């Protein structure tokens, strides 16, 4: 039976899963919070949250911006982020991206800023990092809060965000680098804002211990089923049951199933429990830098084998290739070719997507971001692939790269 390699390899091992189990009895929430937050930042700028989306909701609640205020977002972001902004009576505005770096175009940001603009949220995508310097300059000139979404770009301590940002948000969800099966850390550089956030956060209920137990069991199962032999069997059995394989894989790792905005916000309003924070502290203290470097090297190696212009975001700074996206005219054909060679390429390996312009503002439509996402395919490029896999994958997709998207 030809082995079929999963689209993503979870960044967690047996010792970490054992640590997750050992942390389940923990009950001293205050001590666990203080421990992980001090580990994150000795300057007391760190705050542990249930998720990045939970932290973003808390931030907007604490800021209490006037209704109708505008929040600028990187045009490719998690769709729940603008949903949360809308829930707070704010108007989310997309800022189109440069395909080479996936950074928001500063000139487009300047053009979109209005007297109602209050905040800019920059997303670091797929393991690359955006140079926030030009955007920070624009924010300073216009009195805007700069928030960076680093959910896909953690590189280990002591990096806790760009000092030019007012708030930096990092995720440790199941698919993320050094996953703690959930949780997030926020770096909030304004002490007064951080104090307001803590007061509001304290009113939210604690995460149930049972939810962390459920995540631990699900993750152990996910790790087992994404090993090559098990994944090969799974890829054959699931479609035979009439279930869409892509939907099955993606939903297995989704922390917040699709739901109404009101239900989403209700789920977000909880504090991370002691078991989750103890696991976060364990993962941060035992960060596997060797795997991060190996993952970055694998991504660079695959990129060197592919035609110029095929990879998306390849010129981003400090790229660690959390995911490896490429853009082509015929995604379905490229996916079929990769899968025939034993690699589970996919259209959806991340929940981010291009966000729409607000109603009545076609001038703000992020055409480049929308075009990128309509052509996107994620290729597996993690370091645990067997020797020769990257070369085999490059050969498999070679005949489909002549349709690579070249930015105009």
ZAVOKE-468067 format. One record per residue (C-alpha): residue number from 1; residue in three letters; x, y, z. Coordinates in Angstrom, 2 decimals, padded with zeros to 5 digits, m for minus. Example, Ala and Ser with C-alpha at 12.3 -4.5 7.8 and 13.67 -1.06 7.14 Angstrom:
BEGIN
+-----+------+---------+---------+---------+
: pos : code :    east :   north :      up :
+-----+------+---------+---------+---------+
:   1 :  Ala :  012.30 : m004.50 :  007.80 :
:   2 :  Ser :  013.67 : m001.06 :  007.14 :
+-----+------+---------+---------+---------+
***
This chain:
BEGIN
+-----+------+---------+---------+---------+
: pos : code :    east :   north :      up :
+-----+------+---------+---------+---------+
:   1 :  Unk :  000.00 :  000.00 :  000.00 :
:   2 :  Unk :  001.46 :  003.35 : m001.04 :
:   3 :  Unk :  001.85 :  005.68 :  001.93 :
:   4 :  Unk : m000.19 :  008.89 :  001.98 :
:   5 :  Unk :  001.37 :  011.77 :  003.89 :
:   6 :  Unk : m000.85 :  014.18 :  005.85 :
:   7 :  Unk : m001.15 :  017.83 :  004.88 :
:   8 :  Unk :  000.04 :  018.99 :  008.33 :
:   9 :  Unk :  002.09 :  017.53 :  011.16 :
:  10 :  Unk :  001.08 :  018.60 :  014.66 :
:  11 :  Unk :  003.90 :  020.21 :  016.62 :
:  12 :  Unk :  003.56 :  017.97 :  019.67 :
:  13 :  Unk :  005.12 :  014.73 :  020.87 :
:  14 :  Unk :  004.45 :  011.96 :  023.40 :
:  15 :  Unk :  006.18 :  013.82 :  026.25 :
:  16 :  Unk :  004.04 :  016.88 :  025.64 :
:  17 :  Unk :  000.86 :  014.80 :  025.60 :
:  18 :  Unk :  002.01 :  013.22 :  028.86 :
:  19 :  Unk :  002.49 :  016.74 :  030.26 :
:  20 :  Unk : m001.05 :  017.61 :  029.12 :
:  21 :  Unk : m002.41 :  014.64 :  031.08 :
:  22 :  Unk : m000.29 :  015.45 :  034.13 :
:  23 :  Unk : m001.61 :  019.04 :  034.10 :
:  24 :  Unk : m005.29 :  018.01 :  034.17 :
:  25 :  Unk : m005.62 :  017.90 :  038.01 :
:  26 :  Unk : m004.21 :  021.45 :  038.37 :
:  27 :  Unk : m006.69 :  023.75 :  040.13 :
:  28 :  Unk : m004.76 :  026.81 :  041.34 :
:  29 :  Unk : m005.78 :  029.16 :  038.53 :
:  30 :  Unk : m004.12 :  032.29 :  039.93 :
:  31 :  Unk : m000.78 :  030.55 :  040.41 :
:  32 :  Unk : m000.89 :  028.96 :  036.94 :
:  33 :  Unk : m001.75 :  032.33 :  035.35 :
:  34 :  Unk :  001.02 :  034.14 :  037.20 :
:  35 :  Unk :  003.52 :  031.44 :  036.21 :
:  36 :  Unk :  002.89 :  031.45 :  032.48 :
:  37 :  Unk :  002.54 :  035.24 :  032.30 :
:  38 :  Unk :  005.85 :  035.80 :  034.10 :
:  39 :  Unk :  007.50 :  033.24 :  031.84 :
:  40 :  Unk :  006.14 :  035.18 :  028.86 :
:  41 :  Unk :  007.25 :  038.60 :  030.05 :
:  42 :  Unk :  009.25 :  039.64 :  033.11 :
:  43 :  Unk :  008.04 :  043.21 :  032.34 :
:  44 :  Unk :  004.46 :  042.15 :  033.23 :
:  45 :  Unk :  003.08 :  042.86 :  029.76 :
:  46 :  Unk :  001.80 :  039.30 :  029.19 :
:  47 :  Unk : m001.77 :  038.06 :  029.55 :
:  48 :  Unk : m003.00 :  034.49 :  029.11 :
:  49 :  Unk : m006.28 :  034.10 :  027.21 :
:  50 :  Unk : m008.46 :  031.22 :  026.05 :
:  51 :  Unk : m007.67 :  031.97 :  022.38 :
:  52 :  Unk : m006.54 :  034.83 :  020.15 :
:  53 :  Unk : m010.15 :  035.48 :  019.22 :
:  54 :  Unk : m011.06 :  035.54 :  022.91 :
:  55 :  Unk : m008.24 :  038.01 :  023.56 :
:  56 :  Unk : m009.29 :  040.20 :  020.63 :
:  57 :  Unk : m012.88 :  040.26 :  021.90 :
:  58 :  Unk : m011.57 :  041.21 :  025.34 :
:  59 :  Unk : m009.41 :  043.97 :  023.83 :
:  60 :  Unk : m012.34 :  045.51 :  021.94 :
:  61 :  Unk : m014.57 :  045.23 :  025.01 :
:  62 :  Unk : m011.95 :  047.07 :  027.08 :
:  63 :  Unk : m011.34 :  049.79 :  024.47 :
:  64 :  Unk : m015.08 :  050.50 :  024.07 :
:  65 :  Unk : m014.58 :  052.32 :  020.76 :
:  66 :  Unk : m017.42 :  054.52 :  019.42 :
:  67 :  Unk : m019.96 :  052.69 :  017.26 :
:  68 :  Unk : m019.10 :  053.02 :  013.58 :
:  69 :  Unk : m015.35 :  053.23 :  014.22 :
:  70 :  Unk : m013.29 :  051.51 :  011.53 :
:  71 :  Unk : m010.78 :  048.71 :  012.11 :
:  72 :  Unk : m008.30 :  048.01 :  009.30 :
:  73 :  Unk : m007.36 :  044.36 :  008.80 :
:  74 :  Unk : m004.84 :  042.52 :  006.65 :
:  75 :  Unk : m007.15 :  041.47 :  003.81 :
:  76 :  Unk : m006.43 :  037.78 :  004.50 :
:  77 :  Unk : m007.37 :  036.95 :  008.07 :
:  78 :  Unk : m009.45 :  034.54 :  010.10 :
:  79 :  Unk : m013.10 :  035.38 :  009.29 :
:  80 :  Unk : m014.03 :  035.47 :  012.98 :
:  81 :  Unk : m011.81 :  038.52 :  013.53 :
:  82 :  Unk : m013.93 :  040.93 :  011.45 :
:  83 :  Unk : m017.04 :  039.17 :  012.80 :
:  84 :  Unk : m015.95 :  040.07 :  016.33 :
:  85 :  Unk : m015.30 :  043.67 :  015.27 :
:  86 :  Unk : m018.77 :  043.88 :  013.74 :
:  87 :  Unk : m020.26 :  042.47 :  016.95 :
:  88 :  Unk : m018.76 :  045.47 :  018.76 :
:  89 :  Unk : m020.45 :  047.90 :  016.37 :
:  90 :  Unk : m017.24 :  048.51 :  014.41 :
:  91 :  Unk : m016.66 :  048.51 :  010.65 :
:  92 :  Unk : m013.97 :  046.08 :  009.43 :
:  93 :  Unk : m011.98 :  047.37 :  006.44 :
:  94 :  Unk : m009.65 :  045.10 :  004.39 :
:  95 :  Unk : m006.23 :  046.33 :  003.26 :
:  96 :  Unk : m004.98 :  044.42 :  000.21 :
:  97 :  Unk : m001.74 :  042.44 :  000.29 :
:  98 :  Unk :  001.54 :  042.09 : m001.56 :
:  99 :  Unk :  001.63 :  038.47 : m002.80 :
: 100 :  Unk :  005.41 :  038.24 : m002.30 :
: 101 :  Unk :  005.36 :  039.11 :  001.41 :
: 102 :  Unk :  001.64 :  038.96 :  002.36 :
: 103 :  Unk :  002.10 :  042.36 :  004.00 :
: 104 :  Unk : m000.65 :  044.99 :  003.72 :
: 105 :  Unk :  000.28 :  047.64 :  001.14 :
: 106 :  Unk :  001.15 :  050.80 :  003.13 :
: 107 :  Unk : m000.09 :  053.08 :  000.35 :
: 108 :  Unk : m003.45 :  051.30 :  000.32 :
: 109 :  Unk : m003.64 :  051.65 :  004.09 :
: 110 :  Unk : m002.96 :  055.38 :  003.85 :
: 111 :  Unk : m005.64 :  055.69 :  001.18 :
: 112 :  Unk : m008.20 :  053.79 :  003.31 :
: 113 :  Unk : m007.63 :  055.66 :  006.59 :
: 114 :  Unk : m010.52 :  057.99 :  007.47 :
: 115 :  Unk : m011.45 :  060.16 :  010.47 :
: 116 :  Unk : m013.34 :  057.11 :  011.81 :
: 117 :  Unk : m010.32 :  054.77 :  011.74 :
: 118 :  Unk : m009.18 :  053.68 :  015.20 :
: 119 :  Unk : m007.13 :  050.49 :  014.80 :
: 120 :  Unk : m005.01 :  048.47 :  012.37 :
: 121 :  Unk : m004.74 :  044.66 :  012.75 :
: 122 :  Unk : m001.82 :  043.11 :  010.86 :
: 123 :  Unk : m001.74 :  039.32 :  010.39 :
: 124 :  Unk :  001.55 :  037.45 :  010.04 :
: 125 :  Unk :  000.55 :  034.58 :  007.76 :
: 126 :  Unk :  001.71 :  030.99 :  007.20 :
: 127 :  Unk :  004.91 :  031.28 :  009.27 :
: 128 :  Unk :  006.26 :  034.48 :  007.70 :
: 129 :  Unk :  006.55 :  037.86 :  009.38 :
: 130 :  Unk :  005.42 :  041.27 :  008.15 :
: 131 :  Unk :  007.73 :  044.27 :  008.54 :
: 132 :  Unk :  005.43 :  046.41 :  010.68 :
: 133 :  Unk :  007.72 :  049.44 :  010.57 :
: 134 :  Unk :  005.97 :  051.28 :  007.70 :
: 135 :  Unk :  002.54 :  050.45 :  009.14 :
: 136 :  Unk :  003.60 :  051.59 :  012.63 :
: 137 :  Unk :  004.67 :  054.94 :  011.14 :
: 138 :  Unk :  001.22 :  055.37 :  009.58 :
: 139 :  Unk : m000.44 :  054.44 :  012.87 :
: 140 :  Unk :  001.63 :  056.96 :  014.82 :
: 141 :  Unk :  000.87 :  059.76 :  012.37 :
: 142 :  Unk : m002.85 :  059.06 :  012.57 :
: 143 :  Unk : m003.16 :  058.15 :  016.26 :
: 144 :  Unk : m004.17 :  054.54 :  015.52 :
: 145 :  Unk : m003.75 :  051.47 :  017.73 :
: 146 :  Unk : m001.53 :  048.85 :  016.07 :
: 147 :  Unk : m002.39 :  045.22 :  016.80 :
: 148 :  Unk : m000.44 :  042.31 :  015.34 :
: 149 :  Unk : m001.98 :  038.86 :  014.96 :
: 150 :  Unk :  000.97 :  036.49 :  015.37 :
: 151 :  Unk : m001.14 :  033.32 :  015.63 :
: 152 :  Unk :  000.77 :  031.68 :  012.75 :
: 153 :  Unk :  004.22 :  033.11 :  013.42 :
: 154 :  Unk :  005.47 :  032.10 :  016.90 :
: 155 :  Unk :  009.25 :  031.56 :  016.97 :
: 156 :  Unk :  009.83 :  030.90 :  020.67 :
: 157 :  Unk :  010.76 :  033.10 :  023.59 :
: 158 :  Unk :  011.98 :  035.77 :  024.10 :
: 159 :  Unk :  010.13 :  036.98 :  021.00 :
: 160 :  Unk :  006.75 :  038.19 :  022.28 :
: 161 :  Unk :  005.88 :  040.56 :  019.44 :
: 162 :  Unk :  007.23 :  043.64 :  017.71 :
: 163 :  Unk :  007.96 :  046.50 :  020.10 :
: 164 :  Unk :  006.31 :  048.88 :  017.60 :
: 165 :  Unk :  002.92 :  047.20 :  018.12 :
: 166 :  Unk :  000.57 :  048.22 :  020.93 :
: 167 :  Unk : m000.76 :  044.66 :  021.26 :
: 168 :  Unk :  000.69 :  041.36 :  019.97 :
: 169 :  Unk : m001.41 :  038.16 :  019.97 :
: 170 :  Unk : m000.02 :  034.60 :  019.80 :
: 171 :  Unk : m002.00 :  031.36 :  019.49 :
: 172 :  Unk : m001.18 :  027.90 :  020.84 :
: 173 :  Unk : m004.15 :  026.13 :  019.26 :
: 174 :  Unk : m003.95 :  022.55 :  018.04 :
: 175 :  Unk : m002.39 :  023.33 :  014.63 :
: 176 :  Unk : m000.03 :  026.04 :  015.82 :
: 177 :  Unk :  003.69 :  026.03 :  016.55 :
: 178 :  Unk :  004.40 :  024.51 :  020.00 :
: 179 :  Unk :  000.69 :  023.79 :  020.47 :
: 180 :  Unk : m000.74 :  023.66 :  024.00 :
: 181 :  Unk : m004.02 :  022.29 :  022.52 :
: 182 :  Unk : m005.40 :  025.82 :  022.89 :
: 183 :  Unk : m004.75 :  029.05 :  024.66 :
: 184 :  Unk : m003.13 :  032.32 :  023.66 :
: 185 :  Unk : m000.70 :  034.87 :  025.01 :
: 186 :  Unk : m001.19 :  038.59 :  024.50 :
: 187 :  Unk :  001.52 :  041.21 :  024.92 :
: 188 :  Unk : m000.18 :  044.48 :  025.91 :
: 189 :  Unk :  002.28 :  047.37 :  026.12 :
: 190 :  Unk : m000.07 :  049.98 :  027.65 :
: 191 :  Unk : m000.31 :  049.25 :  031.41 :
: 192 :  Unk : m003.63 :  051.09 :  031.75 :
: 193 :  Unk : m005.20 :  049.10 :  028.91 :
: 194 :  Unk : m003.84 :  045.84 :  030.31 :
: 195 :  Unk : m005.31 :  046.67 :  033.73 :
: 196 :  Unk : m008.76 :  047.27 :  032.21 :
: 197 :  Unk : m008.53 :  044.00 :  030.31 :
: 198 :  Unk : m007.65 :  042.10 :  033.48 :
: 199 :  Unk : m010.63 :  043.53 :  035.35 :
: 200 :  Unk : m013.04 :  042.49 :  032.60 :
: 201 :  Unk : m011.34 :  039.14 :  032.10 :
: 202 :  Unk : m011.76 :  038.29 :  035.78 :
: 203 :  Unk : m015.56 :  038.41 :  035.34 :
: 204 :  Unk : m015.53 :  035.67 :  032.70 :
: 205 :  Unk : m016.06 :  032.03 :  033.79 :
: 206 :  Unk : m013.17 :  029.59 :  033.90 :
: 207 :  Unk : m012.69 :  027.01 :  031.19 :
: 208 :  Unk : m014.09 :  023.64 :  032.27 :
: 209 :  Unk : m011.56 :  020.94 :  033.05 :
: 210 :  Unk : m013.56 :  018.55 :  030.90 :
: 211 :  Unk : m012.91 :  020.67 :  027.80 :
: 212 :  Unk : m009.14 :  020.36 :  028.27 :
: 213 :  Unk : m009.50 :  016.61 :  028.79 :
: 214 :  Unk : m011.51 :  016.40 :  025.56 :
: 215 :  Unk : m008.85 :  018.36 :  023.68 :
: 216 :  Unk : m006.13 :  016.09 :  025.01 :
: 217 :  Unk : m007.92 :  012.95 :  023.85 :
: 218 :  Unk : m008.78 :  014.49 :  020.46 :
: 219 :  Unk : m005.20 :  015.60 :  019.92 :
: 220 :  Unk : m003.75 :  012.20 :  020.80 :
: 221 :  Unk : m006.17 :  010.63 :  018.31 :
: 222 :  Unk : m005.33 :  013.24 :  015.67 :
: 223 :  Unk : m001.58 :  012.64 :  016.10 :
: 224 :  Unk : m002.08 :  008.89 :  015.73 :
: 225 :  Unk : m004.34 :  009.16 :  012.69 :
: 226 :  Unk : m002.03 :  011.54 :  010.81 :
: 227 :  Unk :  000.88 :  009.10 :  010.84 :
: 228 :  Unk :  001.43 :  007.82 :  007.27 :
: 229 :  Unk :  000.00 :  004.29 :  007.58 :
: 230 :  Unk : m003.09 :  005.33 :  009.57 :
: 231 :  Unk : m003.62 :  008.38 :  007.34 :
: 232 :  Unk : m003.44 :  006.19 :  004.25 :
: 233 :  Unk : m006.20 :  003.95 :  005.61 :
: 234 :  Unk : m008.23 :  006.94 :  006.74 :
: 235 :  Unk : m008.03 :  008.57 :  003.30 :
: 236 :  Unk : m009.55 :  005.42 :  001.79 :
: 237 :  Unk : m012.18 :  004.65 :  004.43 :
: 238 :  Unk : m013.67 :  008.12 :  005.00 :
: 239 :  Unk : m014.76 :  008.75 :  001.36 :
: 240 :  Unk : m016.20 :  005.22 :  001.19 :
: 241 :  Unk : m018.55 :  006.22 :  004.02 :
: 242 :  Unk : m019.87 :  009.12 :  001.98 :
: 243 :  Unk : m017.98 :  011.73 :  004.05 :
: 244 :  Unk : m015.95 :  014.48 :  002.41 :
: 245 :  Unk : m012.32 :  013.84 :  003.41 :
: 246 :  Unk : m011.25 :  017.50 :  003.41 :
: 247 :  Unk : m014.19 :  018.45 :  005.63 :
: 248 :  Unk : m013.42 :  015.57 :  007.99 :
: 249 :  Unk : m009.75 :  016.55 :  008.42 :
: 250 :  Unk : m010.41 :  020.27 :  008.79 :
: 251 :  Unk : m013.27 :  019.91 :  011.25 :
: 252 :  Unk : m011.22 :  017.53 :  013.43 :
: 253 :  Unk : m008.83 :  020.37 :  014.28 :
: 254 :  Unk : m011.35 :  023.21 :  014.55 :
: 255 :  Unk : m011.62 :  024.75 :  018.03 :
: 256 :  Unk : m014.76 :  026.79 :  017.31 :
: 257 :  Unk : m017.24 :  025.15 :  014.92 :
: 258 :  Unk : m019.16 :  027.44 :  012.57 :
: 259 :  Unk : m021.96 :  029.10 :  014.50 :
: 260 :  Unk : m023.79 :  032.39 :  014.93 :
: 261 :  Unk : m021.82 :  035.43 :  016.06 :
: 262 :  Unk : m023.73 :  035.54 :  019.35 :
: 263 :  Unk : m022.86 :  031.89 :  020.08 :
: 264 :  Unk : m019.24 :  032.48 :  019.05 :
: 265 :  Unk : m018.89 :  035.43 :  021.43 :
: 266 :  Unk : m020.48 :  033.41 :  024.24 :
: 267 :  Unk : m017.88 :  030.66 :  023.73 :
: 268 :  Unk : m015.06 :  033.19 :  023.65 :
: 269 :  Unk : m015.96 :  034.67 :  027.02 :
: 270 :  Unk : m014.03 :  032.28 :  029.23 :
: 271 :  Unk : m010.67 :  032.30 :  030.95 :
: 272 :  Unk : m008.12 :  029.54 :  030.33 :
: 273 :  Unk : m008.18 :  026.99 :  033.15 :
: 274 :  Unk : m005.16 :  025.97 :  035.23 :
: 275 :  Unk : m004.54 :  022.73 :  033.21 :
: 276 :  Unk : m004.31 :  024.69 :  029.96 :
: 277 :  Unk : m002.00 :  027.34 :  031.42 :
: 278 :  Unk :  000.30 :  024.74 :  033.02 :
: 279 :  Unk :  000.59 :  023.04 :  029.64 :
: 280 :  Unk :  001.31 :  026.39 :  027.98 :
: 281 :  Unk :  004.08 :  026.99 :  030.51 :
: 282 :  Unk :  005.50 :  023.51 :  029.80 :
: 283 :  Unk :  005.50 :  024.09 :  026.03 :
: 284 :  Unk :  007.08 :  027.54 :  026.31 :
: 285 :  Unk :  009.77 :  026.26 :  028.69 :
: 286 :  Unk :  010.58 :  023.31 :  026.40 :
: 287 :  Unk :  010.32 :  025.04 :  023.05 :
: 288 :  Unk :  011.70 :  022.80 :  020.28 :
: 289 :  Unk :  013.86 :  025.25 :  018.34 :
: 290 :  Unk :  015.51 :  022.43 :  016.38 :
: 291 :  Unk :  012.18 :  021.45 :  014.83 :
: 292 :  Unk :  011.41 :  025.09 :  014.00 :
: 293 :  Unk :  014.73 :  025.41 :  012.18 :
: 294 :  Unk :  014.21 :  022.07 :  010.43 :
: 295 :  Unk :  010.73 :  023.16 :  009.31 :
: 296 :  Unk :  012.10 :  026.44 :  007.96 :
: 297 :  Unk :  014.86 :  024.56 :  006.11 :
: 298 :  Unk :  012.34 :  022.13 :  004.58 :
: 299 :  Unk :  010.22 :  025.01 :  003.33 :
: 300 :  Unk :  013.23 :  026.77 :  001.84 :
: 301 :  Unk :  014.34 :  023.55 :  000.18 :
: 302 :  Unk :  010.96 :  022.94 : m001.45 :
: 303 :  Unk :  010.79 :  026.60 : m002.54 :
: 304 :  Unk :  014.16 :  026.23 : m004.27 :
: 305 :  Unk :  012.77 :  023.36 : m006.37 :
: 306 :  Unk :  009.66 :  025.19 : m007.55 :
: 307 :  Unk :  009.38 :  027.87 : m010.25 :
: 308 :  Unk :  009.70 :  031.48 : m009.15 :
: 309 :  Unk :  006.32 :  033.07 : m008.51 :
: 310 :  Unk :  004.51 :  029.89 : m007.49 :
: 311 :  Unk :  004.99 :  030.21 : m003.73 :
: 312 :  Unk :  002.83 :  032.73 : m001.87 :
: 313 :  Unk :  004.49 :  034.90 :  000.78 :
: 314 :  Unk :  007.92 :  033.43 :  000.14 :
: 315 :  Unk :  009.68 :  036.78 :  000.61 :
: 316 :  Unk :  008.25 :  037.42 :  004.08 :
: 317 :  Unk :  010.86 :  038.06 :  006.76 :
: 318 :  Unk :  012.06 :  035.25 :  009.08 :
: 319 :  Unk :  009.93 :  032.66 :  007.28 :
: 320 :  Unk :  009.55 :  029.41 :  009.24 :
: 321 :  Unk :  007.03 :  027.85 :  006.80 :
: 322 :  Unk :  004.31 :  026.91 :  009.29 :
: 323 :  Unk :  002.39 :  026.18 :  006.09 :
: 324 :  Unk :  003.59 :  026.13 :  002.49 :
: 325 :  Unk :  001.02 :  027.80 :  000.18 :
: 326 :  Unk :  001.33 :  028.02 : m003.59 :
: 327 :  Unk : m000.91 :  029.76 : m006.10 :
: 328 :  Unk : m001.88 :  028.40 : m009.53 :
: 329 :  Unk : m004.65 :  028.65 : m012.10 :
: 330 :  Unk : m005.86 :  025.06 : m011.72 :
: 331 :  Unk : m005.72 :  024.15 : m008.02 :
: 332 :  Unk : m007.74 :  020.94 : m008.41 :
: 333 :  Unk : m005.26 :  019.55 : m010.96 :
: 334 :  Unk : m002.27 :  020.36 : m008.77 :
: 335 :  Unk : m003.93 :  018.73 : m005.76 :
: 336 :  Unk : m004.71 :  015.59 : m007.77 :
: 337 :  Unk : m001.12 :  015.35 : m008.96 :
: 338 :  Unk :  000.27 :  015.75 : m005.44 :
: 339 :  Unk : m002.16 :  013.21 : m003.99 :
: 340 :  Unk : m001.36 :  010.70 : m006.73 :
: 341 :  Unk :  002.26 :  010.96 : m005.61 :
: 342 :  Unk :  001.27 :  010.31 : m001.97 :
: 343 :  Unk :  001.02 :  013.86 : m000.57 :
: 344 :  Unk : m002.21 :  015.33 :  000.79 :
: 345 :  Unk : m002.16 :  018.79 : m000.77 :
: 346 :  Unk : m005.31 :  020.75 :  000.06 :
: 347 :  Unk : m007.19 :  023.97 : m000.55 :
: 348 :  Unk : m007.89 :  024.39 :  003.17 :
: 349 :  Unk : m005.09 :  023.81 :  005.65 :
: 350 :  Unk : m005.81 :  027.05 :  007.49 :
: 351 :  Unk : m009.04 :  028.87 :  008.37 :
: 352 :  Unk : m007.93 :  032.25 :  007.01 :
: 353 :  Unk : m009.60 :  033.76 :  003.96 :
: 354 :  Unk : m009.97 :  037.00 :  002.06 :
: 355 :  Unk : m012.40 :  039.34 :  003.79 :
: 356 :  Unk : m014.93 :  041.39 :  001.80 :
: 357 :  Unk : m015.08 :  045.16 :  001.55 :
: 358 :  Unk : m017.89 :  046.82 :  003.53 :
: 359 :  Unk : m021.21 :  047.30 :  001.75 :
: 360 :  Unk : m021.18 :  050.23 : m000.64 :
: 361 :  Unk : m017.36 :  050.48 : m000.72 :
: 362 :  Unk : m016.24 :  048.60 : m003.86 :
: 363 :  Unk : m013.09 :  050.76 : m003.90 :
: 364 :  Unk : m011.89 :  048.83 : m000.84 :
: 365 :  Unk : m012.34 :  045.39 : m002.38 :
: 366 :  Unk : m009.05 :  043.43 : m001.83 :
: 367 :  Unk : m008.72 :  042.07 : m005.38 :
: 368 :  Unk : m005.22 :  040.68 : m004.98 :
: 369 :  Unk : m006.07 :  038.88 : m001.71 :
: 370 :  Unk : m009.25 :  037.43 : m003.18 :
: 371 :  Unk : m007.39 :  036.27 : m006.29 :
: 372 :  Unk : m004.62 :  034.70 : m004.20 :
: 373 :  Unk : m007.04 :  032.75 : m002.02 :
: 374 :  Unk : m009.06 :  031.52 : m005.02 :
: 375 :  Unk : m005.90 :  029.90 : m006.42 :
: 376 :  Unk : m004.30 :  028.70 : m003.21 :
: 377 :  Unk : m003.05 :  025.16 : m002.54 :
: 378 :  Unk : m001.15 :  024.07 :  000.58 :
: 379 :  Unk :  001.66 :  021.57 :  000.08 :
: 380 :  Unk :  003.10 :  019.46 :  002.93 :
: 381 :  Unk :  006.68 :  020.57 :  003.64 :
: 382 :  Unk :  007.27 :  019.60 :  007.26 :
: 383 :  Unk :  010.59 :  018.05 :  008.32 :
: 384 :  Unk :  009.17 :  014.64 :  009.31 :
: 385 :  Unk :  008.53 :  013.72 :  005.65 :
: 386 :  Unk :  010.75 :  010.80 :  004.54 :
: 387 :  Unk :  014.00 :  011.46 :  002.71 :
: 388 :  Unk :  013.37 :  012.34 : m000.93 :
: 389 :  Unk :  009.76 :  013.44 : m000.34 :
: 390 :  Unk :  010.29 :  017.08 : m001.22 :
: 391 :  Unk :  011.95 :  016.13 : m004.50 :
: 392 :  Unk :  009.11 :  013.73 : m005.32 :
: 393 :  Unk :  006.50 :  016.38 : m004.49 :
: 394 :  Unk :  008.26 :  018.99 : m006.64 :
: 395 :  Unk :  008.36 :  016.56 : m009.59 :
: 396 :  Unk :  004.68 :  015.67 : m009.10 :
: 397 :  Unk :  003.48 :  019.26 : m009.30 :
: 398 :  Unk :  006.01 :  020.38 : m011.92 :
: 399 :  Unk :  003.66 :  019.84 : m014.84 :
: 400 :  Unk :  001.08 :  022.09 : m013.23 :
: 401 :  Unk :  003.31 :  025.01 : m012.37 :
: 402 :  Unk :  003.16 :  026.64 : m015.78 :
: 403 :  Unk : m000.12 :  028.18 : m014.59 :
: 404 :  Unk :  001.55 :  029.85 : m011.63 :
: 405 :  Unk :  000.06 :  033.17 : m010.67 :
: 406 :  Unk :  002.33 :  036.13 : m011.36 :
: 407 :  Unk :  001.35 :  039.43 : m009.74 :
: 408 :  Unk :  000.72 :  042.25 : m012.16 :
+-----+------+---------+---------+---------+
***
